[in-house]
């Protein structure tokens, strides 16, 4: 008597092939859903980090769009590279969770996902998903030391440009540091007017646009990439200039709530929050 080993049907084979992906997805959800929940109830509700939830939605869409390319890549696992990336990502995640360091928690995603793709499929799958993997960078909250180091000079540059331009067209304007005096008003350029976070958000939007458009010209992409930060900086200069002019011509109440009043013994000092 001979026994014939039953063969798996196409449906069973496909289901078996999906098991590793489902396990990886479940593990990722167990690790990062608590992080997203915390962010959704804290930093993602602020103006500075509000783009985080949008970045998450974009990442879900990107991976869903590229799912066929990722799954269809030849199965050639690269454990020599995958395991170090994956273990390093886990280490960064554990340290971030243990010490409540959100930068590490969000930053670990890049390494965990890259390592998982290398372990399950290989380098070609990672190459197919390179953009969403790198795009995780835009979910990382900007570190405080970077914000403090960059915000001050940006405020100085913006207030200086506003002073020079408005003085050139005849407005009675002067500046001391980041405090602009125009007419009867003194206006202080706040941290929000530095435009650092808007530059970060615009960089995320610009790189996404470049990827979606899929232009092959390296020169075109380089020009677009190089123009992102100057455009964001110019936009913040214009916003501050408009607020200064509105305050001068219409009074500080016209800009409420973008400006909050701080009283002094001599003049009204308005803090610009663009």
Secondary structure, 3 states (H helix, E strand, C coil): CCCCCCCCCHHHHHHHHHHHHHHHHHHHHHHHHHHHHHHHCCHHHCCCCCHHHHHHHHHHHHHHHCHHHHHHCCCECCHHHHHHHHHHHHHHHHHHHHHCCHHHHHHHHHHHHHHHHHHHCEHHHHHHCHHHHHHHHHHCCCCHHHHHHHHHHHHHHHHHHHHHHHHHCCCCEEEECCEEEECCEEEEECHHHHCHHHHHHHHHHHHHHHHHHCCCCHHHHHHHHHHHHHHHHHHHHHHHHHHHHHHHHHCHHHHCCCEEEEECCCCEEEEECC
